[in-house]
Amino acid sequence: MRPPLVLFDLDNTLVDRQGTLASWVAGFVARHGLGEVEYEYVLGLVRERTYPATFEAIRARCDLSAPASELWDTYCRDIAAMVSCPAEVLDGLDELRAAGWRVGVATNGMADIQWAKLRATRIVDHVDGAYVSGEGEVRKPEAGHFALAAQRCGTALSDGGWMVGDNPVNDVGGGRAAGLHTIWIAHGRRPWDPSAPAPDHTVSCARAAVDLLLPGVSRLRGRT
């Protein structure tokens, strides 16, 4: 039997994307001499998900001279330099692997920015594999995305496993549909929508998810 699998979402699960974005937008606005209205506009555009085309819109709205491709490249470098993964979470990923788990990352987004974050935070050095939707045709919540992430970790969804993430649709709903048990990162502030299928467990942060998984698969399966 292959080792048990756990997949983690990246943004707002292993790293704080929203907090990093707010800081980045403040610096972007100051660097380009923009005001509060532009701050709210740019933050609104990049908050959900950011693509190269996002900077076409920002460039036009804010009357910037730099090409959109240059703005995107700068954004990728800036975010990779600013984002971080807590040391206790990196340690937890190592502890899971030492305990016999296969550990991976399953994340949506453009490949260049997501891999830049994975490398800059050194998450890539603490997992068995990672899959970014921008590398191919499938995105969470599609089951194929989780299958590719499992494959990167040297295992398969047919063996079961766990998905840990903050997004009720992409991580919890998608993980359940792919045959995985799920842990929802609620960040201690959000109630679960009672109309949606509930996650197997709810925790406040990624480290709490690690601590829940570490005692063993058999104990957890008895509680789901």
Residue frames as qw, qx, qy, qz and C-alpha x, y, z in Angstrom:
[[0.000, 0.888, 0.460, 0.000, 0.00, 0.00, 0.00],
 [0.407, 0.511, -0.027, 0.757, 1.31, 3.44, -0.95],
 [0.234, -0.196, -0.475, 0.825, 1.90, 6.13, 1.71],
 [0.080, 0.785, 0.582, -0.195, -1.11, 8.34, 2.60],
 [0.335, 0.383, 0.267, 0.818, -1.48, 11.56, 0.60],
 [0.080, -0.799, -0.412, 0.430, -2.25, 15.09, 1.74],
 [0.380, 0.471, 0.302, 0.736, -2.54, 18.03, -0.66],
 [0.185, -0.630, -0.327, 0.680, -2.41, 21.64, 0.49],
 [0.310, 0.887, 0.261, 0.220, -3.73, 24.70, -1.29],
 [0.564, 0.154, -0.132, 0.801, -1.13, 27.48, -1.57],
 [0.002, 0.397, -0.007, 0.918, -2.74, 30.94, -1.32],
 [0.496, -0.439, 0.163, -0.731, -4.32, 31.76, 2.04],
 [0.954, -0.240, -0.153, -0.095, -3.54, 28.25, 3.23],
 [0.835, -0.099, -0.101, 0.532, 0.25, 27.82, 3.25],
 [0.343, 0.026, -0.017, 0.939, 0.90, 31.53, 2.60],
 [0.074, 0.701, 0.467, -0.533, -1.01, 34.74, 3.37],
 [0.372, 0.368, 0.502, 0.689, -1.86, 36.01, -0.10],
 [0.062, -0.868, -0.430, -0.241, -4.43, 38.61, 0.95],
 [0.449, -0.825, -0.017, 0.341, -2.19, 40.34, 3.47],
 [0.552, -0.194, 0.410, 0.699, 0.71, 40.33, 1.02],
 [0.290, 0.577, 0.546, 0.533, -1.45, 41.81, -1.74],
 [0.173, -0.944, -0.280, 0.012, -2.58, 44.74, 0.39],
 [0.486, -0.675, 0.218, 0.511, 1.06, 45.62, 1.12],
 [0.507, 0.073, 0.552, 0.658, 2.07, 45.18, -2.50],
 [0.176, 0.768, 0.503, 0.356, -0.75, 47.42, -3.80],
 [0.292, -0.922, -0.091, 0.239, 0.21, 50.14, -1.33],
 [0.497, -0.463, 0.408, 0.610, 3.77, 50.06, -2.67],
 [0.419, 0.362, 0.636, 0.538, 2.60, 49.94, -6.30],
 [0.032, 0.908, 0.398, 0.126, 0.36, 52.97, -5.84],
 [0.363, -0.847, 0.108, 0.374, 3.13, 54.95, -4.12],
 [0.563, -0.200, 0.524, 0.607, 5.70, 53.99, -6.77],
 [0.288, 0.419, 0.613, 0.605, 3.48, 55.20, -9.60],
 [0.005, 0.047, 0.133, -0.990, 2.17, 58.32, -7.83],
 [0.343, -0.405, -0.682, -0.503, -1.43, 57.10, -7.71],
 [0.310, -0.347, 0.312, -0.828, -4.14, 57.89, -5.18],
 [0.417, -0.036, 0.766, -0.489, -6.68, 56.20, -2.92],
 [0.765, 0.375, 0.087, -0.517, -9.18, 55.61, -5.73],
 [0.612, 0.510, -0.590, -0.132, -6.55, 53.78, -7.76],
 [0.099, -0.334, 0.873, -0.342, -5.51, 51.81, -4.65],
 [0.634, 0.131, 0.570, -0.506, -9.03, 50.44, -4.25],
 [0.748, 0.515, -0.167, -0.385, -9.29, 49.74, -7.98],
 [0.412, 0.520, -0.748, 0.018, -5.98, 47.85, -8.21],
 [0.254, -0.211, 0.847, -0.416, -6.63, 45.91, -5.00],
 [0.735, 0.245, 0.341, -0.533, -10.06, 44.91, -6.27],
 [0.717, 0.527, -0.368, -0.271, -8.58, 43.58, -9.51],
 [0.391, 0.455, -0.786, 0.153, -5.74, 41.56, -8.01],
 [0.496, -0.347, 0.571, -0.555, -7.55, 40.30, -4.90],
 [0.917, 0.081, 0.210, -0.329, -9.30, 37.28, -6.43],
 [0.838, -0.001, 0.399, 0.373, -6.70, 36.10, -8.95],
 [0.055, 0.837, -0.244, -0.486, -4.09, 37.95, -11.00],
 [0.802, 0.302, 0.418, 0.302, -3.12, 37.32, -14.62],
 [0.399, -0.078, 0.285, 0.868, -0.98, 39.19, -17.18],
 [0.012, 0.580, 0.553, 0.598, -4.22, 40.57, -18.68],
 [0.371, -0.782, -0.431, 0.257, -5.00, 42.14, -15.29],
 [0.398, -0.509, 0.073, 0.760, -2.16, 44.57, -15.89],
 [0.180, 0.344, 0.544, 0.744, -3.54, 45.56, -19.28],
 [0.247, -0.790, -0.513, -0.227, -6.59, 46.89, -17.43],
 [0.504, -0.705, -0.163, 0.472, -4.50, 48.53, -14.69],
 [0.439, -0.106, 0.301, 0.840, -2.21, 50.14, -17.25],
 [0.044, 0.520, 0.532, 0.667, -5.15, 51.62, -19.17],
 [0.375, -0.809, -0.450, -0.058, -7.04, 52.81, -16.09],
 [0.530, -0.727, -0.037, 0.435, -4.00, 54.35, -14.38],
 [0.446, 0.889, -0.090, 0.049, -2.40, 55.71, -17.59],
 [0.640, -0.577, 0.425, 0.278, 0.93, 53.95, -16.97],
 [0.404, 0.742, -0.435, -0.311, 3.70, 54.05, -19.56],
 [0.231, -0.385, 0.893, 0.039, 5.29, 50.69, -18.71],
 [0.545, 0.064, -0.684, -0.481, 4.12, 47.74, -20.85],
 [0.825, -0.334, 0.046, -0.454, 1.70, 45.32, -19.20],
 [0.914, 0.107, -0.355, 0.166, 4.26, 42.51, -19.59],
 [0.351, 0.411, -0.484, 0.688, 6.80, 44.52, -17.59],
 [0.474, -0.441, 0.253, -0.719, 4.23, 45.28, -14.87],
 [0.948, -0.149, -0.147, -0.238, 3.39, 41.58, -14.65],
 [0.765, 0.239, -0.447, 0.398, 7.04, 40.54, -14.39],
 [0.045, 0.457, -0.441, 0.772, 7.62, 43.11, -11.65],
 [0.722, -0.358, 0.077, -0.588, 4.52, 41.90, -9.82],
 [0.949, -0.014, -0.316, 0.013, 5.78, 38.30, -9.92],
 [0.546, 0.306, -0.483, 0.612, 9.18, 39.29, -8.52],
 [0.215, -0.465, 0.305, -0.803, 7.69, 41.55, -5.85],
 [0.823, -0.314, -0.026, -0.472, 5.13, 39.04, -4.59],
 [0.897, 0.064, -0.395, 0.188, 7.65, 36.21, -4.50],
 [0.372, 0.350, -0.466, 0.723, 9.97, 38.40, -2.43],
 [0.335, -0.398, 0.242, -0.819, 7.22, 39.50, -0.04],
 [0.853, -0.246, -0.202, -0.415, 5.26, 36.32, 0.61],
 [0.025, 0.453, -0.834, 0.315, 6.32, 33.88, 3.32],
 [0.787, -0.253, -0.518, -0.220, 5.36, 30.54, 4.81],
 [0.520, -0.730, 0.311, -0.318, 5.57, 30.33, 8.60],
 [0.166, 0.499, -0.842, 0.122, 8.48, 28.27, 9.87],
 [0.488, -0.083, 0.754, -0.432, 6.12, 26.17, 11.96],
 [0.812, 0.412, 0.132, -0.392, 4.21, 25.22, 8.80],
 [0.529, 0.611, -0.586, -0.063, 7.39, 24.28, 6.93],
 [0.136, -0.359, 0.868, -0.316, 8.41, 22.20, 9.93],
 [0.689, 0.121, 0.513, -0.497, 4.98, 20.59, 9.90],
 [0.771, 0.511, -0.238, -0.297, 5.33, 19.57, 6.26],
 [0.304, 0.516, -0.788, 0.141, 8.62, 17.91, 7.16],
 [0.386, -0.183, 0.767, -0.479, 7.00, 16.18, 10.13],
 [0.817, 0.285, 0.188, -0.466, 4.25, 14.78, 7.93],
 [0.686, 0.536, -0.481, -0.108, 6.75, 13.38, 5.46],
 [0.060, 0.443, -0.834, 0.324, 8.82, 11.91, 8.28],
 [0.562, -0.015, 0.637, -0.528, 5.64, 10.24, 9.57],
 [0.400, 0.096, 0.883, 0.226, 5.13, 8.54, 6.22],
 [0.430, 0.739, 0.388, -0.345, 2.85, 10.94, 4.35],
 [0.442, 0.284, 0.428, 0.736, 3.20, 12.03, 0.75],
 [0.049, -0.739, -0.311, 0.596, 2.77, 15.81, 0.87],
 [0.390, 0.301, 0.494, 0.716, 1.89, 18.01, -2.09],
 [0.113, 0.454, 0.155, -0.870, 0.52, 21.36, -3.23],
 [0.259, 0.497, 0.742, 0.368, -2.52, 21.75, -5.49],
 [0.046, -0.603, -0.203, 0.770, -3.05, 25.37, -6.51],
 [0.466, 0.766, 0.407, 0.173, -4.79, 27.42, -9.16],
 [0.126, -0.893, 0.126, 0.413, -3.01, 30.34, -10.82],
 [0.580, 0.755, -0.305, -0.015, -0.42, 31.22, -13.43],
 [0.940, -0.043, -0.179, 0.287, 2.56, 28.90, -13.39],
 [0.480, 0.487, -0.263, 0.681, 5.22, 31.63, -13.23],
 [0.271, -0.624, 0.252, -0.688, 3.87, 33.47, -10.18],
 [0.879, -0.393, 0.020, -0.270, 2.84, 30.34, -8.26],
 [0.913, 0.073, -0.192, 0.353, 6.16, 28.57, -8.83],
 [0.262, 0.594, -0.290, 0.703, 7.99, 31.77, -7.91],
 [0.542, -0.594, 0.211, -0.556, 6.16, 31.74, -4.56],
 [0.980, -0.180, -0.073, -0.036, 6.78, 28.03, -4.02],
 [0.764, 0.278, -0.249, 0.526, 10.50, 28.50, -4.57],
 [0.069, 0.636, -0.251, 0.726, 10.92, 31.79, -2.69],
 [0.653, -0.539, 0.195, -0.495, 9.16, 30.43, 0.41],
 [0.068, 0.403, -0.910, 0.074, 11.07, 27.13, 0.09],
 [0.787, 0.027, 0.354, -0.504, 7.79, 25.22, 0.24],
 [0.798, 0.443, -0.352, -0.207, 9.01, 23.29, -2.79],
 [0.300, 0.471, -0.782, 0.277, 11.84, 21.89, -0.64],
 [0.298, -0.150, 0.743, -0.581, 9.38, 20.57, 1.96],
 [0.784, 0.251, 0.271, -0.499, 6.88, 18.72, -0.25],
 [0.628, -0.033, 0.731, 0.265, 7.00, 15.73, -2.58],
 [0.277, 0.292, 0.629, 0.665, 5.40, 17.55, -5.49],
 [0.171, 0.545, 0.294, -0.766, 3.22, 20.44, -6.64],
 [0.301, 0.413, 0.694, 0.507, 0.83, 21.11, -9.48],
 [0.079, 0.447, 0.121, -0.883, -0.26, 24.58, -10.68],
 [0.576, 0.579, 0.545, -0.188, -3.32, 24.92, -12.89],
 [0.284, 0.850, -0.202, -0.395, -1.48, 27.27, -15.24],
 [0.257, -0.422, 0.813, 0.308, 0.69, 24.35, -16.33],
 [0.113, 0.140, 0.933, 0.312, -2.20, 22.64, -18.12],
 [0.278, -0.316, -0.532, -0.735, -5.90, 22.54, -18.88],
 [0.554, -0.532, -0.635, -0.087, -7.44, 21.64, -15.50],
 [0.054, -0.467, 0.344, -0.813, -8.20, 23.83, -12.51],
 [0.057, -0.273, -0.833, 0.479, -9.63, 23.17, -9.10],
 [0.644, -0.260, 0.603, -0.393, -12.35, 22.11, -8.45],
 [0.813, 0.339, -0.369, -0.297, -11.92, 19.69, -11.40],
 [0.915, -0.331, 0.231, 0.000, -10.93, 16.20, -10.25],
 [0.829, 0.437, -0.061, 0.344, -8.17, 16.08, -12.87],
 [0.071, 0.830, -0.334, 0.440, -6.29, 18.82, -11.04],
 [0.652, -0.566, 0.435, -0.256, -6.09, 16.76, -7.85],
 [0.976, 0.117, 0.159, 0.088, -5.12, 13.68, -9.87],
 [0.601, 0.657, -0.197, 0.411, -2.18, 15.53, -11.43],
 [0.222, -0.771, 0.421, -0.423, -1.08, 16.87, -8.04],
 [0.872, -0.319, 0.347, -0.135, -1.19, 13.34, -6.60],
 [0.897, 0.381, 0.012, 0.225, 0.82, 12.08, -9.57],
 [0.266, 0.796, -0.342, 0.423, 3.49, 14.72, -8.90],
 [0.478, -0.617, 0.503, -0.371, 3.75, 13.24, -5.40],
 [0.196, 0.324, -0.923, -0.066, 4.26, 9.73, -6.73],
 [0.252, 0.198, 0.878, -0.357, 0.82, 8.42, -5.81],
 [0.157, -0.271, -0.676, -0.667, -2.77, 8.32, -7.11],
 [0.457, -0.225, 0.144, -0.849, -6.23, 9.49, -6.06],
 [0.778, -0.119, -0.538, -0.302, -7.42, 5.89, -6.12],
 [0.541, -0.041, -0.689, 0.481, -5.55, 5.43, -2.84],
 [0.359, -0.837, -0.413, -0.028, -7.54, 8.25, -1.21],
 [0.483, 0.080, -0.215, 0.845, -6.08, 11.03, 0.88],
 [0.169, -0.756, -0.430, 0.463, -6.76, 14.53, 2.14],
 [0.304, 0.582, 0.213, 0.724, -7.17, 18.04, 0.73],
 [0.351, -0.608, -0.374, 0.606, -6.47, 21.07, 2.95],
 [0.250, 0.298, 0.288, 0.875, -7.53, 24.54, 1.84],
 [0.052, 0.305, 0.391, -0.867, -9.46, 27.73, 2.50],
 [0.371, 0.122, -0.346, -0.853, -11.80, 27.76, -0.51],
 [0.624, 0.084, 0.618, -0.470, -15.15, 26.00, 0.09],
 [0.795, 0.511, 0.027, -0.326, -15.73, 25.35, -3.62],
 [0.537, 0.657, -0.528, -0.020, -12.26, 24.71, -5.03],
 [0.087, 0.454, -0.829, 0.315, -10.67, 22.94, -2.07],
 [0.446, -0.026, 0.749, -0.490, -13.46, 21.36, -0.06],
 [0.767, 0.405, 0.202, -0.455, -16.03, 20.75, -2.79],
 [0.590, 0.614, -0.497, -0.167, -13.40, 19.82, -5.35],
 [0.013, -0.431, 0.874, -0.226, -11.51, 17.61, -2.93],
 [0.610, 0.067, 0.645, -0.455, -14.66, 15.74, -1.92],
 [0.777, 0.509, -0.004, -0.371, -15.65, 15.20, -5.55],
 [0.466, 0.606, -0.644, -0.015, -12.17, 13.82, -6.23],
 [0.878, -0.175, -0.444, -0.011, -12.59, 11.27, -3.43],
 [0.412, 0.271, -0.526, 0.693, -10.48, 13.02, -0.82],
 [0.414, -0.692, -0.504, 0.310, -11.23, 13.76, 2.81],
 [0.233, 0.701, 0.086, 0.668, -11.15, 17.51, 3.43],
 [0.436, -0.522, -0.385, 0.624, -9.93, 20.01, 6.01],
 [0.162, 0.849, 0.287, 0.413, -11.20, 23.57, 5.72],
 [0.429, -0.090, -0.259, 0.861, -8.99, 26.47, 6.81],
 [0.084, -0.833, -0.531, -0.134, -11.53, 28.90, 8.24],
 [0.321, 0.409, -0.185, 0.834, -8.97, 31.40, 9.56],
 [0.234, -0.315, -0.683, 0.616, -11.08, 31.57, 12.73],
 [0.126, 0.290, 0.140, -0.938, -13.52, 34.07, 11.31],
 [0.453, 0.109, -0.461, -0.755, -15.89, 32.50, 8.80],
 [0.681, 0.033, 0.603, -0.414, -18.94, 30.28, 9.33],
 [0.185, -0.017, 0.890, 0.415, -19.52, 27.38, 6.98],
 [0.500, 0.071, -0.263, -0.822, -22.40, 27.71, 4.52],
 [0.537, -0.039, 0.761, -0.361, -24.91, 25.16, 5.85],
 [0.778, 0.475, 0.088, -0.401, -26.29, 24.57, 2.34],
 [0.510, 0.616, -0.596, -0.070, -22.93, 23.15, 1.16],
 [0.928, -0.126, -0.336, 0.101, -21.55, 19.68, 1.99],
 [0.434, -0.868, 0.238, -0.048, -19.47, 20.12, 5.13],
 [0.400, 0.599, -0.675, 0.162, -15.72, 19.45, 5.31],
 [0.787, -0.189, -0.571, 0.134, -14.54, 16.54, 7.42],
 [0.554, -0.497, -0.319, 0.586, -12.73, 18.93, 9.75],
 [0.141, 0.912, 0.094, 0.374, -12.44, 22.69, 10.25],
 [0.676, -0.360, -0.171, 0.620, -9.29, 24.33, 11.63],
 [0.043, -0.940, -0.105, 0.321, -7.96, 27.86, 11.95],
 [0.123, 0.835, -0.471, -0.257, -4.66, 27.55, 10.06],
 [0.752, 0.410, -0.510, -0.085, -2.36, 25.22, 8.15],
 [0.115, 0.405, -0.811, 0.406, -0.34, 24.28, 11.23],
 [0.597, -0.076, 0.529, -0.599, -3.53, 23.16, 12.97],
 [0.873, 0.313, -0.158, -0.340, -4.30, 20.96, 9.96],
 [0.486, 0.472, -0.714, 0.178, -0.83, 19.41, 10.21],
 [0.196, -0.293, 0.753, -0.556, -1.34, 18.72, 13.91],
 [0.785, 0.088, 0.249, -0.560, -4.67, 17.07, 13.15],
 [0.834, 0.403, -0.332, -0.177, -3.12, 14.79, 10.54],
 [0.189, 0.608, -0.738, 0.225, 0.04, 13.83, 12.39],
 [0.575, -0.294, 0.654, -0.395, -1.48, 11.38, 14.92],
 [0.272, -0.070, 0.937, 0.206, -2.38, 8.98, 12.10],
 [0.339, -0.004, -0.555, -0.760, -4.73, 8.18, 9.26],
 [0.351, -0.302, -0.884, -0.064, -6.73, 5.47, 11.01],
 [0.120, -0.440, -0.577, 0.678, -7.77, 7.77, 13.87],
 [0.181, 0.290, -0.121, -0.932, -8.89, 10.48, 11.45],
 [0.347, -0.067, -0.741, -0.570, -10.88, 8.14, 9.26],
 [0.251, -0.380, -0.861, 0.227, -12.76, 7.03, 12.33],
 [0.018, -0.517, -0.388, 0.763, -13.96, 10.60, 12.86],
 [0.128, 0.173, -0.410, -0.886, -15.09, 11.40, 9.30]]
